[in-house]
Structures are given as C-alpha cells and as structure tokens.
Amino acid sequence: MKKLVLCGLMVSLMAFVGCEPPRQPGTPISNSGVKQAQTKIQVGPSGHTVEQENVIKRYKVDNTPGSMKHLYIISPMSGQVILYSSVSGKVTSSGKRLTPKTVASGRYGDGPSWGYGMYVDIAGEGQRTSEVIQDDGTYGDSVEYLYWFDTRGVYHQHYVVGCEIHISDQPIPVKNVILNLEEGHAK
C-alpha cells in the first residue's frame, strides 16, 4: 500500500512540476506523430550493400600506392575550368589529423575520466579520447563532398564550396583551363 501511495505522489509531483514520466525505448516518433520507417535492404554477393561497396571501393582507390587523381576547380558562374592539377595519391582535408584533438585530463586509469572513450598513446602517456579513429586511420573532419564511380568504374569526387571542385582518377575533357598547374613542368 505504501508503494502505491508513493508512486501516486511521484506521478502527481511530476505532473505538478510539468515533468513527464520517463518514456520506454521504442520506435522514434516525430512531433507530428509520424513514426520512423524501416525497410529491408538487399545485399550483394559480398554481403555488403551498394553504399558499403562504394565506401570500400573509395578507400581502395584513395589508398592504392602510386595512384593519381585529377583536380578541377570550376567557376560556378561560367562553368569555366579555373585551375587543373594532377594529384599524387589523393586530396586531403586540412582538418585531418593522425592524433585526436582532445583527450581527457589525467593519465589512462587515473581520475574520473578512467574508462570513458578510446585509449590513445600521446607522447608515451596513455590517454582517453571521445574521438574515434576513422576507417582511413585518421582523426578529424573532412570537407563535405559527394563521390561516385561512373559506369566505366572511374572515381569522381565533387566538392561544392563557393567554387566547384571536382576530383577524378581519370582526366576529363575540358575545352580550356585558365591556370594549368601541369604546363611547364617536366613529366
């Protein structure tokens, strides 16, 4: 009887202060009442989805020793190629790092941060970080872009950042380049 009265008091108190009782885990629902949709996705013979295969192929293309890409910077106003350059390996964003930007204070196993985050070695000291090493072995952020493989298997990567930036593992035919970084260089 005491438990029933205590529960009733808690619910009344929560209603009085405007709190809702904790929700049970389940399907997310939007404010408009629409429930999250689900679907089954078919996988290929490898057991991967098409999206997973694209990520795997991109990592292989980006990490093939001796690979070369072609960088085009295109004016969004005229469509003119402003700059062309070959790229040895791949283009890398300035936000990429070999170590995390943040670690918990104290050494691994010491203090209140012990047990949280990923273990990393910084200057010979065990540290914890909430950052997770990415599939390419780096930490940090990349500039947002789209990438795809065309029907010939050619890799394309396209940035939209004030000017158009397009990267491919094969040259694309352009009529004119204002600044060609390859001209005048010995090959």
N, C-alpha and C positions, 0 to 999 in steps of 0.2 A: 504494500500500500504506500509506503514511504517513497519507493522508487517511482510509482505512478504520479504522486503529488509533485515530486521533484522534477520529473520530466514535464509535467504540465506547467510548472513555474518557469522552467527554462524556455519552453516554447512561447509562453506569454511574455517573458522578458525580451526574447528575440524579436517578437512582433512589436513590442513597445519601442525598442530602440531602432527598429527598421532593418534588422538583420534577417536574412533568410536562412533556414536550416541548410546544412551542407548538402550539396547535390550528389547523387550517386553517379559514378562513372558510367558513361554510355555514349550514344551517338551524339556528336555535337549538333546543336540546333541554333540557327541564326536568330536575331531579334525578331525577324518577321515570322518565325515558326518553321522555316524550311530546314529539313534535316539534311545532313551530309549524305551525298550519294556515294554508292560503291559500285564497282564493276569488276569483272574478271578480265585479266589481260592475258592474251595468248603469248607464249614464249616460243622462240625458235628452237632448232635442234640443239643449240648450245645450252639451252636452259635460261637464256637471257632475253629480256625484252628488246625491242628495237632501240629504245632510249639507252639502255645499258650497253648495247653493242656500239652505239655511237660514242659513248664515253670511253669505252675500251679502245676503239679504233683511234680516237683523238689522242689518247695517251701514247699509243704506239707510234702514230705519225709524229707527235711532238718529241718523242724520245728516241727516234731512230738515229744512231750515230751517223754523222755526215750528211744529214738531211738538209734540204734547202727550201725556203719559202720565198714568196714574192709579196712585197708590201706595196700597196697603192693607197695614196691619200687623195681623195676625190672631193672636189668642190660641190657642196650640196646645192649651190645656186646654178652652176653651169654644167655640172657633170664632167667637167674637165679634170683630167688626172694632174694634180698639182705636183706630186712627188712620187717617184718609184724608187725602190731599193730592194736588192736581194737580201735575204735574211739567212744567216747561217744558223741552223737549228730551229729556233722559234723566237717569237717576240715575248718578252717577259714584262709583266706589270711592275711598276715601281713599288707597289705595296707588298710584293712577295718577299719572304724572309726565310732564312734557314733555322732561326730560333723564334720562339714566341715573343711577342712584345710585352707580355705581362706574366709575372709569376707571383705566387702567394708569398707573403713575408715569412721568414724563418726557413730553416732547412727541412728537408724531407724527414718526416717523422716527428718534428717539433711543433709545438704550439697548436692553436685552434684550427689551423688550416690542414693539419695532417689528415690524410685520407680523402681529400677532395681534389678533383682534377687529375690531369695526366702527369706522370713523372717525367721530368726532363733534367738533363745534366747541363748546368750553366757554370762555366769556369771551374769544373771539378766539384761543384756542390750540387747535391740533389735538391731539386725544386719541384713545386707543383704549379701547373698552369691550367686554366679553364679552356685554353685554346687546344684544338685537336689538329694533329698533323694531317695534311691533306693527302690524297692519293698520289700526288706527284712528289711527295716528300718535302713540301714546303709549308710554311705558315703564312698567314696574311691574306689580303684581298686582291682580287684581280679587277681590272676594268670590266664592266659588263659587256658582253658580246654574244652574238649568235655564231654557231659553227655548224657546218654540214659537209657531207660528202655528196658530190653530184653523181649522176648515173654512170659516169666514167670512173668513179672512185677517187676523183680529185677532191682534196680537202680545201674547204673555204672557211674563213673566219671573218666576221664583219662587225666592226665597232660603229656605233652611232654616237659621236661626241662633238657636235658643232661642225665638224667636217666628217666626211665619210672615210672610214679606214677599212680596207679590205685586204685580207691575207689569204694566199692560196699556196698549195705546194706545187703548182704549175703556173707558168706565166699566162696572163690573159691578154687577148689582143686589144690594144688601145691605139687610137689614131695619133695622139700627140701627148707628150709628157712635158710639162713646163720645167721641172727640175728632176733630171735623171741622175741619181747618185752613182750609177754604174758607168756613165760615159766618162772617158778619160782615164779610167783605171785599167791597169793590166790585168788580164784574166789568168 
